[in-house]
Amino acid sequence: MKKYYGNLKLYAVLCVHLQLENINKHHKMSRIPKLPTSTAKENKPGLINSRPLTRTIANGLSDADKKALILNHTKPIRNGPVISTSGSRLRKAATEPPPTTVPSKILKIEKKPSTVARKIPPYDYKARYNELLEKFKTIKSEHTDLKGKHEEVSDEYEKVKETAQSCSNERDIFKEKLLNTLNDLREKTAEFERMKIDFDIQKHENEDLHRKTRLLEEVTNGLKKKTTELEILQAEFNDVTRRHQSLKEEAEALQVLSEHLKKVSVEYDKLQLDFKEAQQAIMKYKSDAESLQNILATMYKEQRDLRNTIQDLKGNIRVYCRVRPPLESESTKPLFNLNVLDACSIEVEKVELNFSSARKGKSQHAFTFDGIFTPHATQEDVFAEVSSMVQSALDGYNVCIFAYGQTGSGKTYTMEGGCGTEQYGIIPRAFNMIFTCMEDLKKMGWELQIKASFLEIYNEIIYDLLNSSKDQESHDIKMVNSKGIDVYVSNLKEEEVKSSHDFIRLMIFAQRNRQTAATLNNERSSRSHSVAQIKISAINEKRKEKFTSQLNLVDLAGSESGKTSQRMDETKHINRSLSELSKVILSLQTNQSHIPYRNSKLTHLLMPSLGGNSKTLMLVNINQFDECFNETLNSLRFATKVNSCRTIKAKKNLTMVDSL
């Protein structure tokens, strides 16, 4: 700001000085040349204050430098500044992340539309003076703006000063705590000295005891001699006593055995009665347990039916919107207005500058979904809404959950999450929930088998993410049978999973094989559609029932404009598949007879989820950056189309088993 301030001052001085020199020269020659007029927009600097300016700065420059400086400051700006950049610098900029934008607090100087200056006669000095006066007023107004910015910086300085004062107060508190600690240390030291004195006293007492012990040892040696004689006599007495005791014990043993036999006979009769009562109680408990098991199974079935009835009322295709909070490195990016009207409604608004009327016009767009997750929503909050769909998969229904949105909007974080259990996304949390519910289902007689597979669709080619070899067999999407619309992927590797740890290991292995690349919006963007398939097979031998369900967890590739993409081939395939997905949604919305599922691998794979026997949940991810407003608007409009679709009611894949 100081540099700009100095340039303004120099520019004003030179303008006045050169005008006076031109007037003096041409007055002698009786001819005044025409001043150059600007036909484009000019960035006119303003004066700092209204004091008269000296000519000392201008006198220090040559005539050529003065004219070059005025030409640089009065050169018309047509389409913004033209910056020449070498080829190597352009190639370097293409690989680096986009620069951070200027904070929104720093206001830009508005460019006023240029007007053609009217021609001033050579003899009209007053008109030339007025023209210079107008320029002076413009520079003065810009000075006022800069002064206002200086006041804002002063306010921020006061805030920092208050923060420093609070830190000083905390330092005083810590100093007081340190003094208290020193006092405690002195007390402990005094106590230690007292204990040392007590230790010396105990040491002297121990020495006295050792002296007395030596005297007792001498007395003991004399007693040992007498004891030896006593032992000889005692041995003889013990022998006699032993014989007498053995005879006495034999007599007592016979008496005890007779009494014990009497007690055993009584206890045996009592145990016989208790055994009969216990058998009757066991039979009663078994019948009660069977009745309670039947009641529990009935309650579980009613709970499951009620839960799925509620989901059917909400719709088989449910749409939620999640707003990604900006990262610390993105805190300086400008944001558009985003208002959460209620738990299900959101409104986005972008403020634009209208040059024709010089007023600010507002464009508001409102959208309604099944739920809105604000930037403050955690991974646990998101899964709390999604968990009912995972429970439906455990009830025997086919379920599909997929994330949609622009590149860098947080889709992969929502589905997979980050490091630590608190950062887990929908996929690992869903598997933890499945294994937790398995324990309850086992108590009711159900035996479950879980299989997992991971695949990706990259450039309209399906790859098995659990197969790290480069030469994979071809994977085709085929129909399960000719009657339904269920599909499966051929030559796809499936792994049986015994615990959540096994699934996390498989998911990390699949993440390493997935196609990623850097884009202008995201440093590590997913360049393929990733699908995690979880197949649940359950059987109940007692009830002669079994079901098979499939849970598809899809992380779609990020949509990106072709104008801003660095990898055109990938972007074309991604945008084409998402465009085909939009056509399928539109066909379902208008109830057309033909739905173009087979136009894309993605829509063909999601065919059972979009228009078949499945419950579907879509998470549209958006960010609040002003530069992403158009892509955000397109994502919200697409999500609205998905939310308006109505599919057939999903059916449970439950069958009866005659013999197991």
C-alpha positions as CSV (number, residue, x, y, z in Angstrom):
1,M,0.0,0.0,0.0
2,K,2.9,2.4,0.7
3,K,4.4,1.7,-2.7
4,Y,1.1,2.4,-4.4
5,Y,0.7,5.6,-2.2
6,G,4.1,6.8,-3.4
7,N,3.3,6.2,-7.1
8,L,0.1,8.2,-6.8
9,K,1.9,11.1,-5.3
10,L,4.7,11.0,-8.0
11,Y,2.1,10.7,-10.8
12,A,0.2,13.8,-9.6
13,V,3.3,15.9,-9.3
14,L,4.5,14.9,-12.8
15,C,1.1,15.6,-14.3
16,V,1.0,19.1,-13.0
17,H,4.7,19.8,-13.8
18,L,4.4,18.6,-17.4
19,Q,1.2,20.5,-18.1
20,L,2.9,23.7,-16.9
21,E,6.0,23.0,-19.1
22,N,3.8,22.3,-22.2
23,I,1.9,25.5,-21.6
24,N,5.1,27.6,-21.3
25,K,6.7,26.0,-24.4
26,H,3.7,26.4,-26.7
27,H,2.9,29.8,-25.4
28,K,6.2,31.0,-26.9
29,M,5.5,29.2,-30.1
30,S,1.8,30.5,-30.2
31,R,0.6,26.9,-30.7
32,I,-0.8,24.5,-28.1
33,P,-0.9,20.7,-29.1
34,K,-3.9,18.6,-28.4
35,L,-3.9,16.4,-25.3
36,P,-4.2,12.6,-25.9
37,T,-7.6,11.3,-25.0
38,S,-8.3,7.9,-23.4
39,T,-10.9,5.7,-25.2
40,A,-10.7,2.9,-22.7
41,K,-11.0,2.3,-19.0
42,E,-8.2,3.9,-16.9
43,N,-7.0,3.1,-13.4
44,K,-6.7,6.7,-12.2
45,P,-4.8,7.0,-8.9
46,G,-5.9,9.5,-6.3
47,L,-4.1,12.2,-4.3
48,I,-3.2,11.5,-0.7
49,N,-4.4,14.9,0.6
50,S,-5.3,18.3,-0.6
51,R,-2.0,20.0,0.3
52,P,0.0,21.7,-2.6
53,L,2.6,19.4,-4.0
54,T,6.2,20.5,-4.6
55,R,8.0,19.9,-7.8
56,T,11.2,18.5,-6.3
57,I,10.4,14.9,-7.4
58,A,9.6,16.0,-11.0
59,N,12.7,18.2,-11.3
60,G,14.9,15.2,-10.5
61,L,13.8,13.2,-13.6
62,S,14.6,13.7,-17.3
63,D,12.0,14.7,-19.8
64,A,12.0,11.2,-21.4
65,D,11.5,9.5,-18.0
66,K,8.6,11.9,-17.2
67,K,6.8,11.2,-20.5
68,A,7.4,7.4,-20.1
69,L,5.9,7.5,-16.5
70,I,2.8,9.4,-17.7
71,L,2.3,7.1,-20.7
72,N,2.5,4.0,-18.4
73,H,-0.1,5.5,-16.0
74,T,-2.4,6.7,-18.7
75,K,-2.2,3.7,-21.0
76,P,-5.8,2.4,-21.7
77,I,-6.7,-1.0,-20.3
78,R,-8.7,-3.0,-22.8
79,N,-9.2,-6.6,-21.5
80,G,-7.1,-6.5,-18.3
81,P,-3.3,-6.6,-17.9
82,V,-1.4,-8.6,-20.5
83,I,1.3,-10.6,-18.8
84,S,3.8,-12.4,-21.0
85,T,5.0,-15.7,-19.6
86,S,7.6,-18.0,-20.9
87,G,6.8,-21.5,-22.1
88,S,8.7,-23.2,-19.2
89,R,6.8,-21.0,-16.7
90,L,3.4,-22.0,-18.3
91,R,4.3,-25.7,-18.1
92,K,5.3,-25.3,-14.4
93,A,2.0,-23.5,-13.6
94,A,0.0,-26.3,-15.2
95,T,1.3,-28.8,-12.6
96,E,1.1,-26.6,-9.6
97,P,-2.1,-26.1,-7.5
98,P,-4.1,-22.9,-8.2
99,P,-2.9,-19.8,-6.4
100,T,-4.8,-18.5,-3.4
101,T,-7.1,-15.6,-4.2
102,V,-6.9,-12.3,-2.4
103,P,-9.1,-12.2,0.7
104,S,-12.6,-10.8,0.3
105,K,-11.9,-8.1,2.8
106,I,-9.5,-6.3,0.4
107,L,-11.8,-4.3,-1.9
108,K,-10.9,-3.8,-5.5
109,I,-11.0,-0.3,-7.1
110,E,-14.0,-0.3,-9.4
111,K,-13.1,0.5,-13.0
112,K,-15.3,3.2,-14.3
113,P,-16.5,3.0,-17.9
114,S,-14.4,5.2,-20.2
115,T,-15.8,8.2,-22.0
116,V,-14.4,10.0,-25.0
117,A,-13.0,13.3,-23.8
118,R,-14.3,16.3,-25.6
119,K,-11.9,18.3,-27.7
120,I,-10.6,21.4,-25.8
121,P,-9.6,24.4,-27.9
122,P,-5.9,25.3,-27.6
123,Y,-6.6,28.8,-26.2
124,D,-9.1,27.5,-23.4
125,Y,-6.8,27.4,-20.4
126,K,-9.8,27.4,-18.0
127,A,-11.1,24.1,-19.6
128,R,-7.7,22.5,-19.2
129,Y,-7.6,23.7,-15.6
130,N,-11.0,22.2,-14.9
131,E,-10.0,18.9,-16.5
132,L,-6.9,18.8,-14.2
133,L,-9.2,19.7,-11.3
134,E,-11.5,16.8,-12.1
135,K,-8.5,14.4,-12.1
136,F,-7.5,15.9,-8.7
137,K,-11.0,15.1,-7.3
138,T,-10.8,11.6,-8.6
139,I,-7.4,11.0,-6.9
140,K,-8.7,12.6,-3.7
141,S,-11.7,10.2,-3.6
142,E,-9.3,7.2,-4.1
143,H,-7.2,8.6,-1.2
144,T,-10.3,8.5,1.0
145,D,-10.9,4.9,0.1
146,L,-7.3,4.1,1.0
147,K,-7.8,5.9,4.3
148,G,-10.8,3.7,5.1
149,K,-8.7,0.6,4.4
150,H,-6.1,2.0,6.8
151,E,-8.8,2.3,9.5
152,E,-9.8,-1.4,8.9
153,V,-6.2,-2.4,9.4
154,S,-6.1,-0.4,12.6
155,D,-9.1,-2.2,13.9
156,E,-7.4,-5.5,13.2
157,Y,-4.3,-4.2,15.1
158,E,-6.5,-3.5,18.1
159,K,-7.8,-7.1,18.0
160,V,-4.3,-8.4,17.9
161,K,-3.4,-6.2,20.8
162,E,-6.3,-7.5,22.9
163,T,-5.1,-11.1,22.1
164,A,-1.6,-10.1,23.4
165,Q,-3.1,-8.7,26.6
166,S,-5.0,-12.0,27.2
167,C,-1.8,-13.9,26.7
168,S,-0.1,-11.7,29.3
169,N,-2.9,-12.4,31.7
170,E,-2.4,-16.2,31.2
171,R,1.4,-15.7,31.8
172,D,0.6,-14.1,35.2
173,I,-1.7,-17.0,36.1
174,F,1.0,-19.5,35.2
175,K,3.5,-17.4,37.3
176,E,1.2,-17.6,40.3
177,K,0.9,-21.4,39.8
178,L,4.7,-21.7,39.7
179,L,5.0,-19.8,43.0
180,N,2.4,-22.2,44.6
181,T,4.4,-25.1,43.3
182,L,7.6,-23.7,44.8
183,N,5.9,-23.4,48.2
184,D,4.7,-27.0,48.0
185,L,8.3,-28.0,47.2
186,R,9.6,-26.2,50.3
187,E,7.0,-28.0,52.4
188,K,8.0,-31.3,51.0
189,T,11.6,-30.5,51.6
190,A,10.9,-29.8,55.3
191,E,9.0,-33.0,55.6
192,F,11.9,-34.9,54.0
193,E,14.2,-33.4,56.7
194,R,11.9,-34.6,59.5
195,M,11.8,-38.1,58.0
196,K,15.6,-38.1,57.8
197,I,15.8,-37.3,61.6
198,D,13.2,-40.1,62.3
199,F,15.4,-42.5,60.2
200,D,18.5,-41.7,62.3
201,I,16.5,-42.4,65.5
202,Q,15.3,-45.7,64.1
203,K,18.8,-46.6,63.1
204,H,20.0,-46.2,66.8
205,E,17.2,-48.3,68.0
206,N,18.1,-51.0,65.6
207,E,21.7,-51.0,66.9
208,D,20.4,-51.5,70.4
209,L,18.2,-54.4,69.2
210,H,21.2,-56.1,67.6
211,R,23.1,-55.9,70.8
212,K,20.3,-57.4,72.7
213,T,20.0,-60.1,70.1
214,R,23.6,-61.2,70.6
215,L,22.8,-61.7,74.3
216,L,19.8,-63.8,73.5
217,E,21.8,-66.0,71.2
218,E,24.2,-66.9,74.1
219,V,21.2,-67.8,76.2
220,T,19.7,-69.8,73.3
221,N,22.9,-71.9,73.0
222,G,22.5,-73.0,76.6
223,L,18.9,-73.9,76.1
224,K,19.7,-76.0,73.0
225,K,21.7,-78.4,75.1
226,K,18.8,-78.8,77.5
227,T,16.5,-79.2,74.6
228,T,18.5,-82.0,73.1
229,E,18.0,-84.0,76.3
230,L,14.3,-83.1,76.3
231,E,13.9,-84.3,72.7
232,I,15.3,-87.7,73.4
233,L,12.7,-88.1,76.2
234,Q,10.0,-86.6,74.0
235,A,10.7,-89.1,71.2
236,E,10.1,-92.0,73.5
237,F,6.9,-90.3,74.8
238,N,5.7,-89.7,71.2
239,D,6.2,-93.2,70.2
240,V,4.0,-94.4,73.0
241,T,1.5,-91.6,72.3
242,R,1.4,-92.5,68.6
243,R,0.4,-96.0,69.3
244,H,-2.3,-94.9,71.6
245,Q,-3.6,-92.3,69.0
246,S,-3.7,-94.8,66.2
247,L,-6.0,-97.0,68.1
248,K,-8.1,-94.1,69.1
249,E,-8.4,-92.8,65.5
250,E,-9.4,-96.2,64.2
251,A,-12.3,-96.3,66.8
252,E,-13.4,-92.8,65.9
253,A,-13.2,-93.5,62.2
254,L,-15.5,-96.4,62.5
255,Q,-18.0,-94.2,64.4
256,V,-17.7,-91.4,61.8
257,L,-18.3,-93.8,59.0
258,S,-21.4,-95.2,60.5
259,E,-22.8,-91.7,61.0
260,H,-21.7,-90.6,57.5
261,L,-23.6,-93.6,56.0
262,K,-26.7,-92.4,57.7
263,K,-26.3,-88.9,56.4
264,V,-25.5,-90.1,52.8
265,S,-28.7,-92.1,52.7
266,V,-30.7,-89.1,53.8
267,E,-29.0,-86.8,51.3
268,Y,-29.5,-89.4,48.5
269,D,-33.2,-89.4,49.1
270,K,-33.3,-85.6,49.1
271,L,-31.2,-85.4,45.9
272,Q,-33.6,-87.8,44.2
273,L,-36.5,-85.4,45.0
274,D,-34.4,-82.3,43.9
275,F,-33.5,-84.0,40.6
276,K,-37.1,-84.6,39.8
277,E,-38.0,-81.0,40.6
278,A,-35.0,-79.8,38.5
279,Q,-36.1,-81.8,35.5
280,Q,-39.5,-80.3,35.7
281,A,-38.1,-76.8,36.0
282,I,-35.8,-77.4,33.0
283,M,-38.7,-78.5,30.8
284,K,-40.6,-75.5,31.9
285,Y,-37.7,-73.1,31.2
286,K,-37.2,-74.7,27.7
287,S,-40.8,-74.1,26.8
288,D,-40.6,-70.5,28.2
289,A,-37.4,-69.9,26.2
290,E,-39.0,-71.2,23.0
291,S,-42.0,-69.0,23.5
292,L,-39.8,-66.0,24.3
293,Q,-37.7,-66.8,21.2
294,N,-40.8,-66.8,19.1
295,I,-42.0,-63.5,20.6
296,L,-38.6,-62.0,19.9
297,A,-38.6,-63.2,16.3
298,T,-42.1,-61.8,15.9
299,M,-41.1,-58.5,17.4
300,Y,-38.0,-58.3,15.2
301,K,-40.1,-59.1,12.1
302,E,-42.7,-56.4,13.0
303,Q,-39.9,-53.9,13.8
304,R,-38.2,-54.7,10.4
305,D,-41.6,-54.3,8.6
306,L,-42.3,-51.0,10.3
307,R,-38.8,-49.7,9.6
308,N,-39.0,-50.6,5.9
309,T,-42.6,-49.2,5.7
310,I,-41.3,-45.9,7.0
311,Q,-38.5,-46.0,4.4
312,D,-41.1,-46.8,1.6
313,L,-43.1,-43.8,2.7
314,K,-40.0,-41.6,2.4
315,G,-39.3,-43.0,-1.0
316,N,-37.0,-45.7,-2.4
317,I,-34.7,-43.0,-3.9
318,R,-33.6,-40.5,-1.2
319,V,-31.3,-37.6,-1.7
320,Y,-29.2,-35.8,0.9
321,C,-26.9,-32.7,0.4
322,R,-23.6,-32.2,2.2
323,V,-21.7,-28.9,2.2
324,R,-17.9,-29.3,2.4
325,P,-16.2,-26.9,4.8
326,P,-13.1,-25.1,3.4
327,L,-9.7,-26.3,4.5
328,E,-7.2,-24.1,6.3
329,S,-5.3,-23.5,3.0
330,E,-8.6,-22.4,1.3
331,S,-9.7,-19.9,4.0
332,T,-8.8,-17.0,1.7
333,K,-11.0,-18.1,-1.2
334,P,-14.2,-16.0,-1.8
335,L,-17.5,-17.8,-1.0
336,F,-20.9,-17.4,-2.4
337,N,-24.0,-17.0,-0.1
338,L,-25.4,-20.4,1.1
339,N,-28.4,-20.3,3.4
340,V,-29.8,-23.4,5.1
341,L,-33.5,-22.6,5.4
342,D,-34.5,-25.7,7.4
343,A,-33.4,-29.3,7.9
344,C,-34.3,-30.1,4.3
345,S,-34.1,-26.9,2.3
346,I,-31.1,-24.9,1.0
347,E,-30.7,-21.7,-0.9
348,V,-27.6,-20.6,-2.9
349,E,-27.0,-17.0,-4.1
350,K,-24.3,-15.4,-6.1
351,V,-23.8,-11.6,-6.0
352,E,-22.7,-10.2,-9.4
353,L,-21.8,-6.7,-10.6
354,N,-23.9,-5.3,-13.4
355,F,-21.9,-2.8,-15.3
356,S,-24.8,-1.4,-17.3
357,S,-26.7,-0.2,-14.2
358,A,-23.7,-0.1,-11.7
359,R,-25.9,-2.0,-9.2
360,K,-25.5,-5.3,-7.6
361,G,-28.0,-7.9,-8.8
362,K,-28.9,-11.1,-6.9
363,S,-29.7,-14.6,-8.3
364,Q,-31.2,-16.9,-5.7
365,H,-31.8,-20.7,-6.2
366,A,-33.7,-22.8,-3.6
367,F,-33.6,-26.6,-3.4
368,T,-35.3,-29.1,-1.2
369,F,-34.0,-32.6,-0.4
370,D,-34.5,-35.3,2.3
371,G,-31.8,-33.8,4.5
372,I,-29.1,-31.2,4.6
373,F,-25.6,-31.7,6.1
374,T,-24.0,-28.3,7.0
375,P,-20.2,-27.8,7.0
376,H,-20.3,-28.5,10.8
377,A,-21.8,-32.0,10.3
378,T,-19.4,-34.8,11.3
379,Q,-19.0,-38.3,9.7
380,E,-21.0,-39.8,12.5
381,D,-23.9,-37.4,11.8
382,V,-23.9,-38.4,8.1
383,F,-23.9,-42.1,8.9
384,A,-26.7,-41.7,11.5
385,E,-29.0,-40.9,8.5
386,V,-27.5,-43.5,6.3
387,S,-27.5,-46.4,8.8
388,S,-31.2,-47.2,8.2
389,M,-30.3,-48.1,4.6
390,V,-27.5,-50.4,5.8
391,Q,-30.1,-52.0,8.2
392,S,-32.4,-52.6,5.2
393,A,-29.5,-54.6,3.6
394,L,-29.4,-56.7,6.8
395,D,-33.2,-57.2,6.5
396,G,-32.8,-58.7,3.0
397,Y,-33.2,-55.7,0.6
398,N,-30.8,-54.6,-2.1
399,V,-29.4,-51.1,-1.2
400,C,-27.3,-48.7,-3.2
401,I,-25.6,-45.6,-1.7
402,F,-23.6,-43.3,-4.0
403,A,-21.9,-39.9,-3.7
404,Y,-22.2,-37.3,-6.6
405,G,-20.6,-33.9,-7.0
406,Q,-17.9,-31.8,-8.5
407,T,-14.2,-32.5,-8.2
408,G,-12.9,-31.6,-4.8
409,S,-16.4,-31.5,-3.1
410,G,-15.6,-34.3,-0.6
411,K,-17.2,-37.4,-2.1
412,T,-14.3,-39.8,-1.4
413,Y,-14.0,-38.4,2.2
414,T,-17.7,-38.9,2.7
415,M,-17.6,-42.5,1.4
416,E,-14.2,-43.7,2.6
417,G,-13.1,-41.1,5.3
418,G,-9.7,-40.5,6.7
419,C,-7.3,-41.8,9.3
420,G,-8.8,-42.7,12.7
421,T,-12.2,-44.2,13.7
422,E,-13.7,-40.7,14.1
423,Q,-12.8,-39.9,10.4
424,Y,-14.2,-43.2,9.1
425,G,-16.6,-42.7,6.1
426,I,-19.8,-44.5,5.2
427,I,-18.1,-47.7,3.8
428,P,-16.0,-48.7,6.9
429,R,-18.8,-47.6,9.3
430,A,-21.4,-49.7,7.3
431,F,-19.2,-52.7,7.7
432,N,-18.7,-52.1,11.4
433,M,-22.5,-51.9,11.8
434,I,-23.0,-55.2,9.8
435,F,-20.7,-57.1,12.1
436,T,-22.2,-55.6,15.2
437,C,-25.7,-56.6,14.1
438,M,-24.5,-60.1,13.2
439,E,-24.1,-60.9,16.9
440,D,-27.8,-60.1,17.5
441,L,-28.9,-62.1,14.5
442,K,-26.9,-65.1,15.6
443,K,-28.8,-65.1,18.9
444,M,-32.0,-65.4,16.9
445,G,-30.7,-68.4,14.9
446,W,-29.4,-66.6,11.8
447,E,-26.0,-67.6,10.2
448,L,-24.5,-64.9,8.0
449,Q,-21.8,-65.0,5.3
450,I,-20.3,-61.7,4.1
451,K,-18.4,-61.3,0.8
452,A,-16.8,-58.1,-0.5
453,S,-15.5,-57.0,-3.9
454,F,-14.2,-53.7,-5.3
455,L,-14.2,-52.5,-8.8
456,E,-13.7,-49.2,-10.8
457,I,-15.0,-47.9,-14.1
458,Y,-12.1,-46.0,-15.7
459,N,-12.5,-44.7,-19.3
460,E,-15.6,-47.0,-19.8
461,I,-13.5,-50.1,-18.8
462,I,-14.1,-52.1,-15.7
463,Y,-11.1,-53.0,-13.5
464,D,-11.0,-55.3,-10.5
465,L,-9.3,-53.4,-7.7
466,L,-8.5,-56.6,-5.7
467,N,-6.4,-57.8,-8.6
468,S,-3.2,-55.8,-8.8
469,S,-2.0,-57.4,-12.1
470,K,-1.9,-55.2,-15.1
471,D,-3.2,-57.9,-17.5
472,Q,-6.7,-58.6,-16.2
473,E,-9.4,-60.6,-17.7
474,S,-12.2,-58.7,-19.4
475,H,-15.1,-57.8,-17.0
476,D,-18.6,-57.6,-18.5
477,I,-21.9,-56.6,-16.9
478,K,-24.4,-59.5,-17.4
479,M,-27.9,-60.2,-16.3
480,V,-28.6,-62.6,-13.4
481,N,-31.6,-64.1,-15.2
482,S,-33.8,-63.2,-18.2
483,K,-36.8,-62.3,-16.1
484,G,-35.4,-59.6,-13.7
485,I,-33.1,-56.7,-14.1
486,D,-30.4,-57.7,-11.5
487,V,-26.9,-57.7,-12.9
488,Y,-23.4,-59.0,-12.0
489,V,-19.9,-58.4,-13.2
490,S,-18.1,-61.4,-14.7
491,N,-14.5,-62.5,-13.6
492,L,-14.8,-60.3,-10.5
493,K,-12.8,-61.4,-7.4
494,E,-14.8,-61.8,-4.2
495,E,-13.3,-62.1,-0.8
496,E,-15.1,-63.6,2.2
497,V,-14.8,-61.3,5.2
498,K,-14.7,-62.5,8.8
499,S,-14.2,-59.2,10.6
500,S,-14.1,-55.4,10.2
501,H,-10.3,-55.6,10.2
502,D,-10.3,-57.8,7.1
503,F,-12.6,-55.4,5.3
504,I,-10.4,-52.4,6.1
505,R,-7.4,-54.2,4.8
506,L,-9.2,-55.0,1.5
507,M,-10.4,-51.4,1.2
508,I,-6.9,-50.0,1.7
509,F,-5.6,-52.4,-1.0
510,A,-8.3,-51.3,-3.4
511,Q,-7.6,-47.6,-2.8
512,R,-4.0,-48.1,-3.8
513,N,-5.1,-49.5,-7.2
514,R,-7.6,-46.8,-7.9
515,Q,-6.9,-44.2,-10.6
516,T,-6.2,-40.7,-9.2
517,A,-4.6,-37.6,-10.6
518,A,-4.2,-33.9,-9.8
519,T,-6.7,-31.3,-11.2
520,L,-7.2,-27.6,-10.9
521,N,-9.7,-28.1,-8.1
522,N,-8.2,-30.9,-6.2
523,E,-4.6,-32.1,-5.7
524,R,-5.6,-35.8,-5.6
525,S,-8.8,-36.3,-7.5
526,S,-10.5,-39.6,-8.2
527,R,-10.5,-40.2,-12.0
528,S,-12.8,-43.2,-12.0
529,H,-16.1,-44.5,-10.6
530,S,-15.4,-46.8,-7.6
531,V,-17.9,-49.4,-6.4
532,A,-17.7,-51.4,-3.2
533,Q,-20.0,-54.4,-3.3
534,I,-21.0,-56.2,-0.1
535,K,-23.0,-59.4,-0.5
536,I,-24.9,-60.7,2.5
537,S,-26.1,-64.3,2.6
538,A,-28.2,-65.4,5.7
539,I,-29.9,-68.6,6.6
540,N,-32.1,-69.6,9.6
541,E,-32.3,-73.4,10.0
542,K,-34.9,-73.3,12.6
543,R,-37.3,-71.1,10.7
544,K,-36.4,-72.6,7.3
545,E,-35.7,-69.2,5.8
546,K,-32.8,-67.6,3.9
547,F,-32.2,-64.4,2.0
548,T,-29.5,-62.8,-0.1
549,S,-29.0,-59.0,-0.3
550,Q,-26.4,-56.7,-1.9
551,L,-25.1,-53.4,-0.6
552,N,-23.5,-51.2,-3.3
553,L,-21.4,-48.2,-2.1
554,V,-20.4,-46.0,-5.0
555,D,-17.9,-43.1,-5.1
556,L,-18.5,-41.4,-8.5
557,A,-15.7,-39.6,-10.3
558,G,-15.8,-35.8,-9.9
559,S,-17.5,-33.8,-12.6
560,E,-15.2,-31.1,-14.1
561,S,-15.5,-28.6,-16.9
562,G,-13.5,-29.4,-20.0
563,K,-12.2,-25.8,-20.1
564,T,-10.4,-26.3,-16.8
565,S,-9.4,-29.9,-17.2
566,Q,-5.8,-31.0,-17.7
567,R,-6.6,-34.6,-18.7
568,M,-9.1,-34.3,-21.5
569,D,-9.6,-38.0,-22.3
570,E,-10.5,-38.9,-18.7
571,T,-12.7,-35.8,-18.4
572,K,-14.6,-36.7,-21.6
573,H,-15.4,-40.2,-20.3
574,I,-16.3,-39.0,-16.8
575,N,-18.6,-36.3,-18.1
576,R,-20.1,-38.7,-20.7
577,S,-21.0,-41.3,-18.1
578,L,-22.4,-38.6,-15.8
579,S,-24.4,-37.2,-18.7
580,E,-25.8,-40.7,-19.4
581,L,-26.7,-41.0,-15.8
582,S,-28.6,-37.7,-16.1
583,K,-30.5,-39.0,-19.2
584,V,-31.5,-42.1,-17.3
585,I,-32.8,-40.0,-14.4
586,L,-34.7,-37.8,-16.9
587,S,-36.3,-40.8,-18.6
588,L,-37.3,-42.3,-15.2
589,Q,-38.8,-38.9,-14.2
590,T,-40.9,-38.6,-17.4
591,N,-41.9,-42.3,-17.3
592,Q,-40.6,-43.1,-20.7
593,S,-41.0,-46.6,-22.1
594,H,-37.3,-47.0,-22.9
595,I,-34.6,-46.2,-20.3
596,P,-31.1,-45.9,-21.8
597,Y,-29.3,-47.9,-19.1
598,R,-26.8,-49.6,-21.6
599,N,-25.4,-46.4,-23.0
600,S,-22.8,-46.3,-20.2
601,K,-21.1,-48.9,-18.0
602,L,-22.0,-46.8,-14.9
603,T,-25.8,-46.6,-15.7
604,H,-25.8,-50.3,-16.7
605,L,-24.2,-51.3,-13.4
606,L,-26.6,-49.0,-11.4
607,M,-29.7,-50.3,-13.3
608,P,-31.1,-52.4,-10.4
609,S,-30.5,-49.5,-8.0
610,L,-32.2,-46.7,-10.2
611,G,-35.1,-48.6,-11.6
612,G,-35.3,-52.0,-10.0
613,N,-35.7,-53.9,-6.8
614,S,-33.5,-51.7,-4.7
615,K,-33.4,-48.9,-2.1
616,T,-31.2,-46.0,-3.2
617,L,-29.6,-43.1,-1.3
618,M,-27.7,-40.3,-3.1
619,L,-25.4,-37.9,-1.4
620,V,-24.7,-34.8,-3.5
621,N,-21.5,-33.1,-2.3
622,I,-20.9,-29.4,-2.9
623,N,-18.5,-26.7,-1.8
624,Q,-19.1,-23.0,-1.2
625,F,-16.3,-21.5,-3.3
626,D,-17.4,-18.7,-5.6
627,E,-15.4,-20.1,-8.5
628,C,-17.4,-23.4,-8.3
629,F,-20.8,-21.8,-8.2
630,N,-21.9,-23.0,-11.7
631,E,-20.8,-26.6,-11.1
632,T,-22.5,-26.5,-7.6
633,L,-25.7,-25.3,-9.3
634,N,-25.6,-28.1,-11.8
635,S,-25.0,-30.7,-9.1
636,L,-28.0,-29.4,-7.1
637,R,-30.3,-29.4,-10.1
638,F,-29.3,-33.0,-11.0
639,A,-29.9,-34.0,-7.4
640,T,-33.4,-32.4,-7.6
641,K,-34.1,-34.6,-10.7
642,V,-33.0,-37.7,-8.8
643,N,-35.2,-36.8,-5.8
644,S,-38.3,-36.4,-8.0
645,C,-38.0,-39.9,-9.4
646,R,-40.4,-42.6,-8.2
647,T,-39.5,-46.3,-8.6
648,I,-41.3,-49.5,-7.8
649,K,-41.5,-50.6,-4.2
650,A,-38.4,-52.7,-3.2
651,K,-39.1,-56.4,-2.3
652,K,-37.2,-58.5,0.3
653,N,-35.1,-61.3,-1.2
654,L,-36.6,-63.9,1.3
655,T,-37.2,-67.5,0.3
656,M,-38.3,-70.6,2.2
657,V,-36.1,-73.7,2.4
658,D,-37.7,-77.1,2.4
659,S,-34.7,-79.1,3.6
660,L,-31.3,-77.9,4.7
